[in-house]
Amino acid sequence: MVSTLFRNGSVWAGVPGQPPTDALLVTDGAIVAMGPDAVAEAPESSDIVDLQGGFLMPSFGDGHAHPLLGGLEFVGPAVRPCTSVDEIVAAVRRYAEDHPDQEWIVGASYDGSLATDGLFDARWLDAAVADRPVVLRAWDYHTVWCNTAALERAGITADTPDPELGEIPHRPDGSVLGTLREWGAVDLVTAVMPARDEEVRLAALGTAADYYLAHGVTWVQDAWVEPADVQTYLEAARRGALRVRFNLALYADPRHFDDQVAHFADAHRQVTEFGSPMLTAQTVKFFADGVVENETGALLQPYCSGLHSHGMTVWEGDSLARACQRVDELGLQIHIHAIGDAAVRQALDAIEYTVAQNGPRDRRPVIAHVQLVDDADLDRFAALGVIPCMQPLWAQEDALMNVLTVPRLGRERADRQYRMRSLADSGARLALGSDWPVSSGAPLDGIAVGVSRQTSEGEPAGGWTPQETLAIERALAAYTSGVADQAFAERIWGRLAPGASADLVWLERDPRSTPPLELPAIEVRATYLRGEPGFVASTSP
């Protein structure tokens, strides 16, 4: 029996309105007692963790992310930090020179606001690398930028029609530009790319775990998992290499759905039978639309430019509803990407249909992102038991918002984005996530915006759409117990109580009394999973 006593700090159970206590006792990975009881019941042989006045709380969960993609970003050229097209090209050139034997150069994630309308030219990359393919994913992971060699390998020419669920932009002279939008077009390139070495993929999962543990996260929803990814996760589990809890959301594609259904059931069976406490596969991921920045997010009213009118609907007619019903019949959880208000309505309609057809059960369907929701649909989340899993970091007037989003939506509609407080006040069970590597996977980065609606520079004064700011305890709970509710794990982790798993994060100070703009600077001193330290800061006392 191994016991650890945490003391000399604030121990917050994760329940808004509940004051912290000053001690926590963990035995064999489970919480045994809190407060004075923890001190009284601690065996003499207990290890002591002196919190040094810090703050101990439930570890974070990430309700929507792409950890394998995030880990793989560290393999290719480092384009994410680049602040101009020239910097990106220079980074690609350096990487190519350092890796002369690499057949394809693949990287992510460039800032889509660095070129007008998010359109990047293949010739810019040709100036860095002309003799082999280069493929870069944009920050949104709905767009790629290719050089001419990559377009040629994929057989994309001026005569190639826009594929189903995709767009191939052209130059004024009709030649292919080099930017491919949405996966119907992106698939044309990825279909001819060589598969990543499995050892590289396994290492990427390790990189993702390191990243998450350093930011206090111990459970992650991988929100886009294909068949090869399932096998990578299973191999990592066989090697005992999973250091963060993962749940897999199996990707549903309307072009191949009938063939995928058997795979969903088989993947769920394989993961369940393996029996790793670190891995589940209980979810299926649907895309209802694309993203506003590509004008592929599905809107009830058209885009200001009219270029794509109302955006892109991925599942036509009632096909999403029927697909959700079939997934629900397998006992799997529905998880729908919906950005625009038309997509959110379609997702809610699909879930309502599923409930009506399949009857009541504890299904906890998720709609992720919910960038826009119409007033008429706001109360439907709570009524249908739908969990909005939202990304608070996006609710700020940064360059992306001002350069790409607001011009497409118009100011009045733009000011109705990310209605987190309205949804929580309506009774919906709000969960938060990062969509990493699309944006920072550090929960405190997102919470800082969620409670202020300001940029890191404090703009605008008073916050953008301040009526949607979250109270700090509500934001912390949505990133912990809210995600645990989404994961069907509320009896295991997400709150601190006797009998719960000791999934903990030790912060150097209390975020509840920290000014919002200072939240990202709070040091994570340690992260614990089942009582074992997964991360310890080098500066910890």
N, C-alpha and C positions, 0 to 999 in steps of 0.2 A: 504494500500500500504506500503510495507516494502522495504526500500532501504539500500544498503550497499556500502560504498565507500572504495575501496582499494587504498592506496597511500603510498608514501615514499619508493618505491622500483622499480624494473624493471618489467614491465608488457609486456610479449612477446606473440604475437598473435599466435605463432606456425607456422609461414610462414618463411621458410628459406630465408635469405637475407633481411628480414624486420626488422628494428631496433626496440627495445622495446620502449614503452612509460612509463609513470610514474604513471598512475592512471587508475582505472576501476570502473565503476558504475553499480551496479546490482539492479534491482527492480523486486520484485516478482519472483525471480528465473531466470530472463533473463538479459543478458547484454544490457545495455541501451546506454552507451557511454564509450569512452576511451580517455586517455590523458587529455589535457586541457578542453575538452568538458565534461569529467566526473566530474571534479571539479566544473565547471560552472553550471552544471545541477543538482548537488546533492542537494536534499531537506535539509533544516536545520535539520530535524529530522533524517537524515541518521545515521546509525551506521557506525563507522569508524574502519577499520582494518588497523593498522599501520604495514606495511610490514617490517619495521626495516632494510631496505636495502636489503631485500630478493628478491626472484625471483618468480613471479606469471606467470603461463602458463596453457595451457589446461591440464586437467587431462589425465592420460594415459588410454588407452584401452588395453586389452589383447586379441589378435586375435586368440589364441588357448590355451586352458587350460582345467583342470578337477577340478572345484572348489568343487564339492561334495566329490570326492575322496580325495582332499587335506584336507578338513575339517575333514573327517573321519580318516585321519592319526593321528590326535591328540587324538583319542579315544583308539587306541591300543598301544602295546609296542613301546617305542621310539627307533626304530632301525636306523633311518636315521643318527643320529650323530655318529654311531658306525664306528670305523676304522679298525676292525678286526672281524673275525668270532667269536672269543672268546667273544668279547664285545657284539655281537649280541645275542649269546647264553645266556650270563649273563643277558642281558636286558629282554629277554623272560622269563627266570627263575624268575626274580624279579616280573615281571608283573603277571605271573601265581600264584605266592605265594600271591600277593596282591588281586587277583581275583579268589578265589578258587571255586566260584559257576559258573563261566563263562564256558559254554559248549564248545565253540570253541574259540581259541585265534587267532585273525586276526590282522595283522599289515602291515606296509609299511613305508619306502621304503629302502631296504638294497642296499648297493653298490655292483653291480654285478662284479666289478673288484677285489673283495677281495678273490676270489677263481679262480683257474686255469680254463680258458675258460668260466668263469661264471657258473660253475657247482658246486652246493652245495648239500651236502649229508644229507639225512633224519636223519641219525644216529647222526649227530651233534646236531640237535634239540631234538632228543630223549633223549640226555643227560640232557636237561633242563626240558622237559615235555614229558612223555611217556604215560600218562594215558588219554589224550584227544587230539583232533586234534589241530595242529598249522599250519597256512597258512600265509606266509609272501610274499608280493609282492615285486619284485625288483624295483629299481629306474625307470626302463623303462616301467613298467606296462604291459610288454609283457611276463613276466616270473614270476612264483611263486616257492617258496621253501616250501616244506611240510615235516612234520615229518611222521613217519610210521603210526601213528594212522589216520592221514588225508588221506593217500594213501589207507589204508584199508577201511575207510568209503566210499571212492569213488570207491572202487572195482578195483583199479589199481594194477595189478600183472605183473609178468615177461612176461606173455602171452598176455597182453593187447597190441593190435597193435597201432601204431601211428594213431591218429584220423585225419580226414580231417582238414587241416589248423592247425596242431599242432604236437609236438614232445615230446616223453617220453624218455629221456636219460636213459641209463642203465650202471651199473658197469661192469667191465671186466668179472665177473662171470655170467652176464645175469640178475641179480636182478635189480629192479627199483631203480634208484639213489635217487630221491627226488626232482629234479628240473623238472618243466614242462614249456615248451616253446610254446608261442603263444596260442591264445584263444581256439583253438580246443582242446588242452590238458588241459588248465586252466579250461575250462567249465566242465570238468569231476569232478573237486573238487567243484567249485562254485555251481554246480547243487544240491549238497547234503548239502551245508552249510545253516544254518537257516538264514532267512532274518533279516536284521538289523531292530531294533525297529524304527518306524517312528519318534518318538520324538528325537531319537539319530541322525537320518538323518537331521531333521529340524535344530537341534542344530549345526550340521556340516556345513550347509549353513551359519548360523550365524558366525561360526568360520572363514569360508572362506571370508565372507564380512569384518570382522574385519581385517583379514590379508591384503586383497586388499586395503582397505581404508587407512591403515597405510602406504602403499607404493604408494599412489597417484593414484590408479586405480579405475575407476567408471563404466566401462563396461567390461564384460567378455563373451567370446565365450566358452560355455561349449561344448567341442568337442566330447563327447560320451554320449549320453542320451538314456536310455532305457525306456520302458513304465512306470515302477514304478517311475523313476526319474521325469518324466513329472508330475505325481500326487504329488510328494513331492514339486516341484517348485510351482505348483498351490496352494497347501495348504499353503505354505509360503506366497504366494501373498494374499491369503484370509485373513491371519492373519496380513497382513501389515508388514511382517517380512523381505521383500527383501530390503536391503539397498544399493545394487549395481545393476546396470542394467545387466540383463543376456539375452543372446540369446541361444536357445537350438538347438544343431545339433543332429538330431535323427539318431541313429546308424543303418546303412544298412548292413545286413549280407547276403552274397551270398547263404548261406544254407537255408535261410528262406525268401528271398527277396519278392517273390510273395505274401506271407501272410502279409508282413510288409507294403506294399504300402498303404493299406487302413488305417493302423494305422498312417502313416505319415500325411495323409490328416486329419484324425480325431484329432490328437494331435495339428496340426496347427490351426484347427477350434476351439478347446477348448480354447487354449491360446489366440487366437485373440478375441473370443467372451467374454472372461473374461475382457480383456481390460486394464490390468495393464500397466502403463507406464514403469514399471521396468522389464517386461518380454515379450519376443517374442520367436517364434519357427518357424523360416523361413528357416532353413537349414537342410540338410541331410549329414551325415558323412559317407564316404566310406574309407576303408583301401585298398590300392593297394598292399601293401607289409608289411613286418615286420620291423626289425631293423638290422643294420649291425652287432651289437655286438652279436646277435644270429645267424648270417649268414642267416637271413630270409629276409633282405632287397633285393629287386630284382635288379640285376645288368646286364648290357649289356655284360660285360666280367666276367668270373668266379672269385670266391674268390681265394685268394692265396693258401689256404689250400685245396681247392677242395672238402671239406667235404660236402657242400651242393650245389656245383656247382654254379649256377646263383642265388640262393636264392629262395624265395617263392613268387609265384604270387597268390594273393587271388582270383581274378576274372579271370577265364580262358577265352581264346578266346575273343569274342566281347561282353561278358556278362557285363563288366563294362560300355561300351559305351551304351548298350541298357538300363541298369539300370539308368544311368545318364539321358538319354532321358526321361524316364518315370517320374523321379523326377522333371525334368525341366518342363514337361507338367503340373505338379501340381503347377507351379509357385514358387517352392522352390529353394533355393540356393544350389549348389553343393560344397562340401568341402571334398577334397580327401587327405588322408595321403599318401605321397609318399616319401620314403627315398632314394632308389637307382635310378640310372639313367634309368633303364628299367621301373621302376614303374612310374617315372616322365613322360617318353614318353607315356606309356599306358594311364596315366591320361590326358595328353594333347590330345592324339588321341580320348579319350572318349568325351572330351569337344568339340573338333572339329566336331565330328560326331553329337553331340547334337545340335550345332549351325546350321549345314547343314540340319538336319532333322526338327528342330523346328523353324528355322528362327531367325532373329535378335530381341533382346530385351535387356534391361538392367539387365543382369543376374549375373554379378560379381562372376564368379566361383573362388574358392580358391583351391590352392594346398599347403598343409601344409608341412613344414620341408625342402623339396628340398635339401637334404644333398648332392646329386650329380645330376648334370644336364649335359647332353652331349652338346658339342658346337652346334651341329645341331639343338638342341631344345631351345637354349637360347632365340632367338628372337620370338619364338612362344607364349611366355607368353603375350607380348604386342600385338601381332597380334590377339590373341584370346580374349583379355581382361581378362586374368587370373591373379589373385592376388597371388603372392607368399607370404605366411605367414610364416616367418622364425624365428628361435630361436637363436638370436645372442650369447647368453651365451654359446652355444655349440661350437662356432668357436674358440677354444683354445686348445693348446697342454697340456691338463691335464692328470691325470692318466688314465681316461677312454679312452681318445684318444690313448695314447701310449701303454696301456696294451691290450685293446680289439679291437680298431678300426684299427689302422695302420697295425698291423700284418695281418688283414683280407683283407685289401684293397691293401697293398703295398704302399710304400712312394709316388710314382709318382701319383697314383690315389688319395691317401689321401690328397695330396696337392691341389686337385681340389674341395674340399668340401666347402659348404656354400658360394656360389658365390653371396653374397648379393649386392655388388657394381656393379658387371657385370649385374645382372638382373635389378637393378635400372637404370643403364646407358642405358640399352636397351629400356627403355620406359615403363617397367612394373611398375605397382603401388604396391610398396613394403609395406607390413604391417608386424609388428613384434608381437611376442607373447612369452610366457614363457614355455608352456606345463606343468605348475605347476600342481601337485607336483613332476613331473619328475625332474624338476630343479627349481631354485629359481623363484618365481613370482614377485620379485622386479625389475621393469623396469630398474632402474639405474644399477643393477648388470649386466643385459644383455647388456645395452648400453655401459658400460665400456669395455666389450670385443668387441662389434661390432665396436668401434672406435679405438681399439688398436690391436686386435687379440693377446692379451697377457693374461697370467694367472694373478692372483692377486699378484704373486711375481714378475711380470714384465718380465716373460719369454715367448718367447725368445726376446732378445734385437731387437728392430725394428719391432717386431710382426711376427707371423706366417702368411704366405701368405699375406703380407701387401698390395698387390695390391687390396685386397678385403675389406680394411677398409672403413667404412662409415664416412663422415664428421659429426660432432656432431649435427648440425642443421638438417641434413637429417635423422639421427638416431632418434632424438627427434620427428621429424614430422612423421616418419614411425610408432612410438609407440603411436601417437595421431591421427592426421588427416588421416594417412594411415589406421589405424584400423577403424576410422569413415567411410572411403570410403568402406571398407569391409562390414561394418554393415549397409550400405545404410543410414547413419545418418549424412552425411557431412553438411547438413543444420541445424542440431540440436546441435551437439557437435564436438569436435576435433580441432576447431580453435576458437579464441576469436574475436568476431565481434558483433556489435549491432544486436540484435534479436536472437543470439545463447543462448542456455542454459548455465547457469553459472556453468559449470562443470570444476573445477579449482584445481590445486595443487600449494601450496605455499612451495617453497624450501628455505632453509636458505641461499643459495648462487646460483650464476649463473652457471649452468652446462656447458655452452658454453665456459667459460674461466677457467674451472677446469681441471687439468691434469686427463687423463683417469683413472689412477689407484686410484684416489681419489673420483671418482664419486659415488661409493657405500656408501661412508661415508657422503654424503650430507644428512642432516636431512630433512625429510618431516615434515614441521611444521603444515600443515593442508590440508585437502582434502575436497572439497565442491562439492555437487551434487545438481544441480538446486539452487545454492546459499546458501544451508544449509550445515553447517559443519558436515561431516560424521566422521571425525577424527580430533582431535586437539592434538598435541604433548604436553606432560606434561611440556616440557621445553620451549614451545613457549612464546615469550614476551607478 
